[in-house]
Amino acid sequence: MAARRARARMAWVFGLAACGGDPAATTDGTTSEATSSDTSTMTETGGEPTSTDSAPTSGSSPGTGSETGTTTAAETTPDTGEPTTGTSTTGDPGVELGPPVLRINVGGPAVGEFLADDGPESPYRASPDTQVFAADAVVAGPSVPVDLPLEVLATGRVEPPELAGGTGQLRYSVPVEPGAYQLRLHFSGPSQGPGTRLAQLWIDGATVGEPIDVSALTAGDASGSVTVEITADAWLDVELVRVPGSEMPLLSALELFGDGGLRDGPAGAVRHITPDGGGSGDSVDDAAGLGQLAALIAASAPGDEVWIHAGDYEAGGEIFISSGGTAEAPIVVRGVGTDWHSPGRPRIVGSRANPWTAEGAIGGTVFRLTGGADHLHFVNLGFADQGNGCWRVAQPIAGLRLDNIVATNVHRLLENFVGGNDTDASITGLVMKDVSVRGYARAVTRLQYETNEVLLEDVFGDSEAQPFESFSTGVTLYETAHHVTLRRAVMLNHHQVDVEGYWNADGFSTERDNHAIRFEDTYAAGNTDGGYDLKSSDTTLLRAVAVDNKRNFRLWGQIAMEQCVGQGPHKRGGSGTQAQVHGNPQGVFTVTDSRFVDDDPVTIVFDLDDDAAGTVVGGCVEHHPDASYQTVEPAASLMLTDVAEGC
């Protein structure tokens, strides 16, 4: 498989004066001075000499749910030390634009050549949890092209408040002819001053340059525009990710220019499924039914796609899938409207009780994946009222990807559990990206056995406190699952209530034999036990946030926390203490440069049981004057170094 490459050169068509001359922020929250040896260039509108920005850096975010769906690092253009040349739309030196390929009015209706993006589905928007905003006023800043319809600056998209603590991401995925393009992004105010809205641009799974200071670009609450030169392969994946600690960028419109164009279909064959289909699937007019999906996949060659057209589908029992594609050419099962340029998301509806009660019908599994179901990508699908697994992996498989998935009222979205007399159902190479699950009694996913090489990125789960005979946990790692990365995942409101003794239910949980686990910019809130309940070894939390959980961080294993935040622990019932950090038996943890803030007198900041051993370096603690700063049992130990009083 040819590696996917992202080569980009960014022309910043706004002046340094608008930026206030601040150093560019990096993705780890530090700052770096621009140097003259890097490849991206910054063009001032005031006619001053240009200075250069840093070269694109490689990243690890995966690309789209496309034919390839691979992850590659960015390839930089040769370093010539020359400023960017060409013609910008503002009349100053900048990027020369090719013919228009695509225009999207982000969050708004169709305006001229700009496509609408104001509905629940979009043919290109791959972030299911975003909401429309309306600008208070439209003022075009100096970087905005003079021919841009001002109506497109009146709306945009941002993540809803419940996701603001963790994900901060907006993504568009466009099928294009490979080649060189120019991407123009239009942002709206308001601005709270330079550095308050920082967005890292990703193209095809690789970072491009330093983060964009959108707040400086929109100084004075005016709109602003940025143009980027890129080289795209068969899918152009455009992703804006807020820098941790800043606000979401307010994207109002995007434009794509170049000599290429949009593709109408994949290189391989396409087979079709419709709600009332019963034919061969070779065309829309002779579409198959959903129950024929396994046969269509078996008849497909690597690189082919099966399109499930928009509409409601009744789940008529498990669909057993035992064939797939290859690592170089997966088979894609894609939800579409009329085609992949029209909005639409098929919805598969089951028999789970709705509204859910603990005594209600649980519902069934939709897709059961068994041996041979390797390298399958499921893209843009919806589920409602399903049971223990919209997907159930029952035998070992590789290369499963779930991309742009929405589910409501399910038992679990992805269940990893053996079938029959089997003893292993490990998944090697799992990606879940841009997934939203609202209302579940058990989990977004349970991963176990030797499941490994896993990425859960921009995954949102809100149990909505659904009751069950036991309790829910957002993401559950069991047995010996290992090498798992959770990035910008948000898990909310897992409750166990009305039971005697201890109340469980966590945002994220791991077990003793899990190892090599990494949390990046994750968020857990509103759980009756731990935000993070971690027994695993070789586990890292970077900028993890926990809010409103009984014990925000519950640590049993070998854990390293860096730049994490704990706020307002809240015990809703049952036994056990209310704490920011709870060290449990055998727990060995370090906490570096982290913040813990609370004003409840019953909260314990550091609560260590049995033989737990904790080291806290730097950061700060803010607590009620009557609260316990630390409770450490005789066999436990806690070392505090340079921890500030007050945050």
N, C-alpha and C positions, 0 to 999 in steps of 0.2 A: 504494500500500500504506500502510495506516495505520501510523504509527510505534508501535513497542512502547514502553510507558512503565512505569517502575518508580517508584512513589511510596511511600515508607516512613517510618514514624515508630516509633522504637525506644524501648520502655520498659524500662530496665535494672532489673530487679527484684532488685537486690542493692545493698548499701550501699557508700558510699565507704570506710567503715572496712575492708571486705573487700578493697578495691582498694589499700589502703595510701596513698590520696591521690595516687598517681602520675599525672602527665599522660598523656593518651591517646597511644598511639603512632600514627604515620601510616604509610602504605604505603611510604614511602621510608626507614623506619627512624629518622626523627627524631621528636621529640615536639612536641605542640602543646597549649597550655592551652585548656580549655573556655571558651567565651564565652557570655554570656547572650543574645546576639542570634540564636543558631542555633535550628533547629527541633526536633531530636530532644531528648528529655528523659530524664533519669536519675532514677529514683524509688528512694529509700532505703527499706529495710524497717524501719528504726529510727524512722521518723516524723519525721526531720529534714527541713528544707526541701529541695526539689529544686533541682538545678542543671542547666543545659542542656548538651548535647553538640553537636558540629558537625553541620552539615547534610550530607545525602548529597552525595557528589561524583560526577561523571560518570566513566564508565570505558569501556573499549574491548573488553571481553570479549564475544564473540558469544553470542546466546541459544541455545535448544535446536535440535535437528534437527526443527523443527516445520513447520507450514504456512508460516510466515513466515521464521523463522530469521534475523531481522535484528538489527542492533546499534544501540542507541540510548542516549542519556545519560539519567541519572535526572532526574526532574522533582520538585522539592522542593515540599512543602506550603507554603502561605502562612506567612510569618513573623509570628506574632502576639505572640511574647514571653511567651505564657501557658504554664504547666506543663501536662503531659499530664493529662487527667482520665479517669475511668472506674473500673472495678473490676477489680483483679487477683485471681488465684486465691489469693494469699497473704493477702488481706484488707486490703492496703494500696492506696492509689490506684495505678491502672495501666491496663492495656488491658482493655476489655470484650470478652469472647469471644462470637462467634456460635456457631451449631450446628457440631458436629464434621463435617469433610469427609473427612479422611484422617489416619490414625495409622500410623507405621512404627516398628517396633522395630529400629533400626539395628544390624545385625550379630547379631540374635537371632531366636528362633522367634516364632511367633504367641502373643501374650499378650492375652487379652480382645479389645478392638477394635483392637489394634496388629497390623498385618500383619507377617509374617515377612520378614526380610532377611538370612538366614543362608546362602543358597545361592549358587552361582556366578552366577546371573542374577537380576535383579529387574525388575519392570515399570517401575520409576521410577528406579532407580540408574543414572546415566549415566557413572560412573567405573569402567572395567573393571578397573583395577589397585588394588584395596583388599583388605585382609585383616581378619578379625574379631579383636578383642581381648576378653579377659575381665577385668573389674575384679577387683582383689584383694579388695576389700570394697565394700559398698554402704552409703553413708551419705548420707541426703538432707539437703542444706543448706537454709538458710532460704528460698531462692528457689524450691525445688521444690514444685509443687502438692501439697496434702495427699492428693488423690485419685489421684495417679499411681501405677500399679503399680510397686513397687520392682524387680520382675524386669527391667523394660526398662532399668534403669540398670546391669545386670550385664554387658552387652556393648556393643560399638560397632564402628566401623570406623575404620581408619587405613591409610595407605599402607605397603606393605612396605618393608623397609630399603633395597633397591636403588633405590627412588625417593625416599628421604628427602632426598637431596642436591639435588633439583631441583624436583619438581612441588608437592607439598604441597597437594593439592586433593581435595575430595569434593563430588560434584554429584548432585542429584536433579532430575528433569524430569517434571512432572505436567501432564496435560491437564485444564484446568479451564474452567468458564464464566467469562468475563471479569467482574471485579468486585472488591470490597473483601474482604480476608481478613486473618486474624491467624495468624502463623506462630510456633509455640513450639518452641524448640530446647532439648534437655536434654543436658548435658555431664557427663562423668565425670572424676574425678581420675585419677592423683595430680597434685598441684601442686608445682612446684619454686620457687614464689614468684612474685609479680606480675611480669608482663612476659615470662615464659618460654614461654607458649602464647598467641600473638596470632593471631586469625583475622579476616580481612576477609570480611564477608558481601556476596555479590552476589545481586541479585534481577533476573531477566530481563536479564542482561547489563550491569547498572549497579551500582556500589558503593553500599552503604547505610551512612551514618554512618562513624564511626571504627572501627578494628578492635576486636573484642571481646577483652578480656583474660580469656581462659578460665581462665588460671592463677589470677587473682584471684577469679574467680567460684567456683572450686572450692577455695578456700583451706581448709587442714586436710584435704585429700583428700576433701572432701565433694562430692556432685554439685550442680549448679546449673542454673538455667533462665533463658532470655531469651525475651521475647515481642516480636514486631515486627508493626506494622500495615503492610500492603502493599496495592497495587492491581495486579492481575494481568490480563494479556490471555489469549489462548487457551492459552498454555503458561506454566506457572509454573516458572521455572528457578531453583533454589536452589543456591547454590554457596558453599562455605567454602574459602577459600584462606589458608594459613598465611602470616603476614608473614615475609619473609626473615630468617633468623637465629634464628627461634623454632621451637618444636616444633609438630607437628600437633595441632589440636584433637581431643579425644576425644569425638566425637558419639555419643550413645547412643540417642537417639530424636528424632523430630520429629512435630509435630502441626500440622494445618491446620484452621482454623475460619473460618466465614463463611456468608453467606446463599446463596452460589453452590454449585457442586457439581462433580463430575467429569464430563467429557464421554466419551461412548462411541465417538465417531468424529469424523473431520474434517468440515468443512463440505461438502467435495466428495465425489465417489464413491470407493468402495474396491473394489479388485480383489484377488483372492486367489490365492496360489501355495502348494501343498503338495508334499511329497516325491513323492507318488504321483499328483499331479494331471495331468490331460490335457484338461480341459474348457474352458469359456469364460472362467473366472476371475471371473464375476459374483457368485459366492457361494462360501462354504467348501465347500458340498456339490457345487459344480460348479467346483472349483478348477482352475487351470491348472498346468502344469509350469514349472520354472525356465527352460527353453529358450524359453518364450513371453514372457519378460519384455519384450523389445524391442517386441513387438506390443502388449502391455498398456500400455506407456508411450505408444506412438503413439496408442492409442485413448483416452488420458486427456486431460482438460482441465486447464489450470492450476489448482492447488489440490487435485487428486485425489491419492490414495495407492495404492500397490501394496504389499500386505502379504505378506511371505514368512514363512509360519508355521514354528515351530520344528521341527527335524528335520535329518537329514543329507541333503545333496544332492550327487550326483555331477556334477562339471563335465564336460559332454559336448562341450567345444569352446567357442571364443570366442562370446560373445553380443555382436553388433554393435548399438549403440544410437545412433540418429541423430535423436532427437526429445526434447523436454523441456518445461519449463514457462516461466514468466516470472519476472523479478526480483521482481514483486509477489506472485506465487503459484507457487512452484516445485512440481514434482512430487516427492513423497517416496516412496522405496523403503524400507520399514520392516520390520525383523525383529520379529516378535511371537510370543507364545505362542498361546493361543486367541484373544486380542484384545490390545489394548495395555495392559490392566489385569492381565494374567497374565504370569508370568515365562516367558522363553524366548528363545533366540537361535539362529536357523538357522545351520548350519555348512555351507559349501560346500567339498567335499573334492576335491582334484586328484590328479595322478599323480606328483608330485615324490617322489624317493626319501626314505624315512623308515625308519630314520635316514639322514640326509643324508651322502653322501660326495662328494668332488669329481668322481668319475667317474660319479655317479648321474644318473638322469633328472631334468632340470631342472623339468619340468612346463610347463603352458601358462598363457595369459592367461584370465581369467574374463570381464571386461567390457571391450570396446573401445568407447571413446567417440569418435565422429566428428562432423563438422559438423552442427549442429542439436541436439546433446545438451546444451543449455544449461539452467542452473538446475535441476539434479537434486540432490537430497539423499538420501544413503544413510545409514541410521540403524540401529544395533544389529544388525550382521551379523558373522559369524565365518567365517574361512577357515583351511584347513589344506592343506599339501602342494601349494602353487601355484607357478607359474613366474614369468616376468618381467612381473608386474603383475596383481594382483587387479583393478586398474583400469589400463588403458593408454589414455592420451589421445593419439590419433593425428592429430587435426586441431584447429584452433582452436575452443575452447569458452569459455563464461563461466558463472560462478555454481555451480561444483562444490563440494559440501560432503560430507565424510566425518565422521560423528559416532558416537562410541561403537562403535568397530570393534576387533575382536580377531583377530589372525592369528598362526599358528605355522607354522614351516618353510616359508618362501616365498623366492623369489628377490628380488623387490621387492614391496612393497605397492602403491605407485603409481608407474607408469612414464610418463614424458612423452616420447614418441618418435614421430616421424612414421611414417606407413605409406605403402607404395607409392612413388610419385614425388613425394609432397608434400614441401614444404620447411619447413612451419611447423606447430607443434602447440601454440601458446601457450595458456595458461590465464589468463583474467582473472577475478580474484575467487575464489580457492581458499581454503577453510577446512578444516583438519583439526583436529578437537578430540576429546579423550578417545580416543586411538588407542593400542593396545598391540600391538607386533610383537615376537615372540620367536623367534629362529632364522632368520637370513637370510644369504645369501652375498653380496649386492650392496648393498642399501640399504632403508631404510624408504621413501624417495622420492628420485627424481631429477627436478629441475625445470629446464627450459631454455627456449630460444628467447626470446620476449619475455614469458614468464610474469610476471605482476605482480599487485599487490594481494593478497598471500598472507598468511594467518595460520595458523601451526602452533602450537597451544596445547594443553598437557598431552598431548604426544605422547611415548610411551616406545618406545625401540628397544634391544634387546639382541641383537646378532648371534650371541651365544653362540659366537664365534670360528669360525663356519662357514667351511671352506676353499673356495677356488675357484681357477681358473687365474689370476685377478688378485687383487683384494682388495675388501673391503667398506668402505663409508662410510655412517654413519647417515643424514645428510641431505646431499645433493649438489646444489649450485646450479651450473649450467653456462651457457654462452653469455651472453646478455644479460638473464637473469632479474633482476628488480629490484622494489623496494618489497615486501620480504619481512620479516615479523616472526615471530620464534620466541620463544614465551613458555612458560616452565616445561617445556621439552623436555629429555629425558634420553636420552643415547646412550652405550651401553656395549659394550665388548669386541669391537672390530673389529680383526682380526688379519691380517697377512700374514707367513707363516713359511716357513722352509726354502727361501729363495731367496738367491742371491748378491747382494751389494751392499746397497742401501738397502731397509729394510722400510717400506712405506706402511701405509695404513689409518687413517682419522681418524674422530672423532666427528661433526664438522661440517666441511664444506669449501665454499669459494666460489672462483670464478675471476675473472680480471682484468676482464672486462666486466660482472660483476655489480655493482650499486650500490644504495644505499639499503637496506641490510640492518641489521636490529636484533635483538639477542639480549637477552632479559630473563629473569633468574633461570633460566638454562639450566645443564646439568650434563653433563660429558663425562668418562668414566673408562675405564681399562683398555684403551687403544688402542695399537697398536704404532708409531704415528707421532703425529700431533697430536691433542690434544683438540679444538682449533680450528685448522684450517689455512685461512687466509683471505687470498685475493688480491684481494678486492673493494675498491672505494672507497666512501666515505661509509658506513662500517660502524661500528656502535656496539655495545659489549658492556656491559651494565649488570648488575652482580652475577652475572656468569658464573663458574662454578666448574669447575676442571679438576683431576683427581686421577689419578695412576698412569698417565699417558701418557708416551711417550718425551720429547716436547716438549709441555708443557701448552698453551702458546699459540704457534702458529707463524704469524707475521705477515709478509705480503708486500705488502699494499695500504695504503690510508689508513684506519687503525683508531684508534678511541678506546675505551679501556677505563676503566671507572669502578666502584669498589667490587668488583673482581673478586678471586678467590681461586685460587691455585695451590698444590697440595700434592703432595709425594712423587712427582716424576717417576720413571719407571721404564723403562729401555731393556731390551727383551726380547731383542733380537738385531739383526743387520744393522749397517750403518755409520751414522755420524752421532752427534752429541753428545746427552747427556741434559741437558735444560734446562727451566727454568720458562718463560722468555720467549725465543723465538728470532726475531730480526729477520732477514729474508731480503732479497735484492736488490730494490731499489725500495720496500721497506717504509718507511712513515713512520707512526709510531704514538705515541700518548700514553697513559700509564697514570696514573690518579689514584686516590688513597686505596684502594689495593689491598694484599692480603696474600699473601706467598709464604713458605711454610714447608716445610722439608725437612731431613733429617739425614744425607743420603748424601754422602760426600766427593767423588763423581764428578759431582755435579750442578753445572751452571753456572746461576747465577740469571738473568743477562742475557747472551745469546749473540748478537752481531750480526755478520752476514756482509756482505761486499761494500760497498754504499753505503747500507745500512739506517740510518735515523735514528730514535732513540727519545728520548722525554722522559718521565721518571718523577717524579711530584710526590706527596709525602705517602705515606701507607701505611707498611708495614713489611716487613722481610725477616728471616727466621730461617733460618740455614744451618749446616752442619757447619763447624768451624773450618778444615778442610783443603779445603773446596769453593771453587771459583772464583766470586767475586762477579760479575765481568764479564769477558767476552772480546770485544774490539771490534777488528775488522779496520781497517787504516789508512784506508780510504775511508769507513768507517762513523762514526757519532757517537752518543754516549749522554750525556744530561744528567740528573743525579739531584739533586732538590731536596727537602730535608726528609723523606728516607726514613729511618725509624727502624730501628735495629739491634735486632732482637728483637721478637717479636709477643706 
